[in-house]
């Protein structure tokens, strides 16, 4: 990482220097040019990392990274990928108040205890946004963030082309098609108000903001 807290790969892909600096706290660029983003456990120990190279992105399997998360955060953005969150922030930079925004990046294992620990530092008035991909697993993660905030206990099972939902506290269950399943349809089926805002790429066939950036960069080059 350079002294200016920018990264060669992100600069090459058109990411604003201020956005790069914002996400540089737990990151460094290795000798091959890859960017390593660290994830942490309950005691603040390093437990995993996300790796971003010019053409590939490997997400972290466990742990959490928290950036600018505090009682003063008015909006929180949650994702499972630094790469996708950075590309999202770069695309929507004119609409995000970064001085009041906090960011949580979580590993694929979706550790509830780590997330609860992070959310304890956040005001209940803060607006929560999710930046997961548009795959069915990304949509399930949207729902799990909503569950976490409202202390719901819902189990999700995927079989064939169906999502089976079971809320033990409300004794409610439902079955949704993976093709129409979303946080919105989940909230309707459970009879709860949706309080989490989800962000997905609008381009057909594109699952994540990282993929969208990658496509635009490759087309440009």
C-alpha positions in Angstrom: 0.0 0.0 0.0 1.3 3.4 -0.9 1.5 6.2 1.6 -1.5 7.8 -0.1 -3.5 4.8 1.0 -4.4 3.8 -2.6 -4.1 0.5 -4.4 -2.8 -0.1 -7.9 -5.6 -2.5 -8.8 -8.4 -0.2 -7.6 -6.9 2.8 -9.2 -6.6 0.9 -12.5 -10.3 0.0 -12.2 -11.4 3.6 -11.7 -12.1 3.6 -8.0 -11.9 7.1 -6.5 -8.9 7.6 -4.2 -11.1 8.8 -1.3 -13.1 5.6 -1.5 -9.9 3.5 -1.5 -8.6 5.4 1.6 -11.9 4.8 3.4 -11.6 1.0 3.1 -7.8 0.8 3.6 -7.8 0.4 7.4 -7.5 -3.4 7.4 -5.9 -3.8 4.0 -2.5 -4.0 2.4 -1.1 -4.6 -1.1 1.3 -7.6 -1.3 4.4 -7.9 -3.5 2.3 -9.5 -6.4 -0.1 -6.5 -6.4 -3.0 -8.4 -4.7 -5.0 -6.5 -2.0 -5.4 -8.4 1.3 -8.4 -7.4 3.5 -8.2 -8.8 7.0 -11.2 -10.2 9.0 -11.2 -10.6 12.8 -12.7 -12.8 15.6 -14.3 -12.0 18.9 -11.1 -11.0 20.6 -9.9 -8.9 17.7 -7.6 -11.6 16.4 -7.1 -12.1 12.6 -9.0 -15.1 11.5 -9.3 -14.8 7.7 -8.9 -12.5 4.8 -10.4 -11.5 1.5 -8.1 -11.4 -1.5 -8.6 -9.2 -4.5 -6.4 -9.6 -7.6 -6.8 -8.0 -11.0 -9.1 -10.7 -12.3 -10.3 -12.6 -9.3 -11.9 -12.0 -5.8 -11.8 -14.6 -3.0 -14.1 -13.8 -0.2 -13.4 -14.5 3.5 -15.0 -17.6 5.0 -15.3 -16.2 8.5 -14.7 -13.2 10.8 -15.8 -9.6 10.5 -14.3 -6.2 9.6 -15.9 -3.0 11.0 -15.2 0.4 9.6 -16.4 3.7 11.2 -19.0 1.9 13.2 -20.1 3.9 16.3 -23.1 5.4 18.1 -22.8 8.4 15.7 -23.2 6.3 12.6 -26.5 7.3 10.9 -26.4 4.7 8.2 -24.8 1.2 8.1 -23.9 -0.8 5.1 -23.4 -4.5 5.5 -21.8 -6.8 2.9 -19.9 -10.1 2.6 -17.3 -8.6 0.2 -14.9 -5.7 0.4 -14.5 -5.7 -3.4 -18.3 -5.5 -4.0 -18.8 -2.9 -1.2 -16.0 -0.7 -2.6 -17.4 -0.9 -6.1 -20.9 -0.1 -4.7 -19.5 2.9 -2.7 -17.7 4.2 -5.8 -20.8 4.0 -7.9 -23.1 5.7 -5.3 -20.5 8.1 -3.8 -22.7 11.1 -4.6 -25.6 9.7 -2.6 -23.7 8.4 0.5 -22.8 10.7 3.4 -19.5 9.0 4.3 -18.9 11.1 7.4 -22.0 9.5 8.9 -21.7 6.0 7.4 -20.4 2.8 8.9 -19.5 -0.4 7.1 -19.6 -4.0 8.2 -18.0 -6.8 6.0 -18.7 -10.3 7.2 -17.4 -13.8 6.4 -19.5 -16.4 4.6 -20.2 -18.2 7.8 -22.4 -15.3 9.0 -21.4 -15.3 12.6 -24.4 -14.0 14.6 -22.3 -13.3 17.7 -19.8 -11.1 15.9 -22.6 -9.2 14.1 -24.5 -8.7 17.4 -21.3 -7.4 19.0 -20.9 -4.9 16.2 -24.6 -3.8 16.2 -24.4 -3.1 19.9 -22.2 -0.1 19.0 -24.8 1.3 16.6 -27.7 3.5 17.4 -31.1 1.8 16.9 -32.0 4.9 14.8 -29.3 4.1 12.3 -30.6 3.1 8.8 -29.3 -0.4 7.8 -28.5 -1.2 4.2 -27.3 -4.5 2.7 -25.0 -4.9 -0.3 -25.0 -8.7 -0.8 -25.2 -10.2 -4.3 -28.4 -11.1 -6.0 -28.0 -14.8 -5.8 -30.4 -16.7 -3.5 -27.7 -16.9 -0.8 -27.2 -13.1 -1.0 -31.0 -12.7 -0.6 -31.0 -15.0 2.4 -28.3 -12.8 3.9 -30.5 -9.8 3.4 -33.2 -11.5 5.5 -30.8 -12.7 8.2 -29.7 -9.1 8.7 -33.4 -8.1 9.2 -33.8 -11.0 11.6 -30.7 -9.9 13.6 -32.0 -6.4 14.0 -35.4 -7.5 15.2 -34.3 -10.5 17.1 -36.2 -13.0 14.9 -35.3 -16.6 14.9 -35.8 -17.9 11.3 -34.3 -21.0 9.7 -33.7 -21.1 6.0 -33.4 -24.3 4.0 -32.8 -24.5 0.3 -34.1 -27.6 -1.6 -34.4 -27.8 -5.4 -35.8 -24.5 -6.5 -37.5 -23.6 -3.2 -36.6 -21.7 0.0 -38.2 -23.1 3.1 -38.7 -20.6 5.9 -39.5 -21.5 9.6 -39.8 -18.8 12.3 -39.8 -20.7 15.6 -40.8 -17.6 17.7 -43.8 -16.8 15.6 -44.5 -20.5 14.7 -44.8 -19.5 11.1 -43.5 -21.3 8.1 -43.7 -20.7 4.4 -42.2 -21.9 1.1 -40.9 -19.5 -1.6 -39.5 -20.0 -5.1 -35.8 -19.1 -5.3 -36.7 -17.1 -8.4 -39.1 -14.7 -6.6 -37.7 -14.9 -3.0 -36.4 -11.6 -1.6 -36.4 -9.7 1.7 -39.6 -8.1 0.5 -41.4 -11.4 0.0 -40.0 -12.7 3.2 -41.3 -9.8 5.2 -44.7 -10.2 3.6 -44.9 -13.9 4.4 -43.9 -13.3 8.0 -46.2 -10.3 8.5 -43.3 -8.0 9.5 -42.3 -4.5 8.4 -39.2 -4.3 6.2 -36.7 -2.0 7.8 -33.5 -3.0 5.9 -32.8 -1.5 2.5 -31.2 -3.8 -0.1 -28.9 -2.7 -2.9 -28.5 -5.0 -6.0 -27.1 -4.3 -9.5 -29.9 -3.5 -11.8 -28.2 -4.9 -14.9 -29.7 -8.2 -15.9 -27.4 -11.2 -15.4 -25.0 -9.3 -13.0 -25.0 -10.5 -9.4 -22.7 -8.1 -7.6 -21.3 -4.6 -7.9 -17.8 -6.2 -8.2 -18.9 -8.1 -11.2 -20.5 -5.0 -12.7 -17.3 -3.0 -12.2 -15.3 -5.9 -13.7 -17.5 -6.1 -16.8 -17.3 -2.3 -17.3 -13.5 -2.3 -16.8 -12.9 -5.2 -19.2 -15.2 -3.6 -21.8 -13.4 -0.3 -21.5 -10.0 -2.0 -21.9 
